[in-house]
Amino acid sequence: MPPVSSLSALRDRLSPSDRMPLVFLGHGSPMNAIEDTAFSRAWTELGRSLPRPKAILVVSAHWMTRGTTLVDVSAMPRTIHDFYGFPQALFDQQYPAKGDPALAREVVSLLASHHAEGDDTWGLDHGAWTLLKYLYPDADVPVFQVSIDMGRDLAHQLEIGRTLSELRDRGVLIIGSGNVVHNLRAVNWGKNAKPHDFALEFDRLFTDRLEARDFAALSDRAGLGPLLPIAHPSVDHYLPTLTIAGASDARDDLTFMTDTIDLGSISMRSFVFHPR
């Protein structure tokens, strides 16, 4: 079945299921957390469409580790304001959801072959809470984060997704948060900034490969060629897309949303894999 780009069509397809969908959201600027934007409105609508999970696992571009995959096992994850130069109203934001220490420790065991360890010092960074406040505004679903190991190749994150996929059958919603294109050096802060050609090209390449389920191509650094380091001077915002792709399978349909380039060099493309 071909992918669709309409949230209303997605809502129609997300009938009650024993298997949870997978969500990747391009989070973009932290200001989306306090502004009425096309993105924040889409996240609100998506939250109304999603089945209610028993817990949420977030893989965010903003929790980077090296040589290990950390899992937040804290009982009350703190709201992390990991940015600077923004209005005080953004720093005042809190997302007081509980953690799920028991499930998080199970995930540590699940990811044992990926050098996983428990951690109780992190919490929810802005790649997580700026989205969750729209998806689940009452902060009444337990949530915890899993880090991305920047010391491994791209395919490693596909493997992480495959390993985590079994949680979908236990009522766990897995969310990836980053951006399909993320080059802050090329940002144009002007109003209605025109997308850079490289941003459009990589966004289309990614979309075509994702639709074709050619995840090997998406995780082949050499095959992606010189376009990858232009679209991603650092791959931290790219890796969560691979986590979500890796957790999907042939039983899933694919829906795209918010498929625009913001500030010239930030792809806000988001996607959902949902069970048929």
Secondary structure as UniProt FT lines:
FT   HELIX           7..13
FT   STRAND          22..26
FT   HELIX           30..33
FT   HELIX           38..49
FT   STRAND          55..60
FT   TURN            61..62
FT   STRAND          64..65
FT   STRAND          69..72
FT   HELIX           88..91
FT   HELIX           101..110
FT   HELIX           112..114
FT   STRAND          116..119
FT   HELIX           126..135
FT   TURN            137..138
FT   STRAND          143..146
FT   STRAND          148..149
FT   TURN            150..151
FT   HELIX           154..164
FT   HELIX           165..170
FT   STRAND          172..178
FT   HELIX           184..186
FT   TURN            191..192
FT   HELIX           197..211
FT   TURN            212..213
FT   HELIX           215..218
FT   HELIX           221..224
FT   TURN            225..226
FT   HELIX           227..231
FT   HELIX           235..237
FT   HELIX           239..247
FT   TURN            250..251
FT   STRAND          252..257
FT   STRAND          261..262
FT   TURN            263..265
FT   STRAND          266..267
FT   STRAND          270..275
//
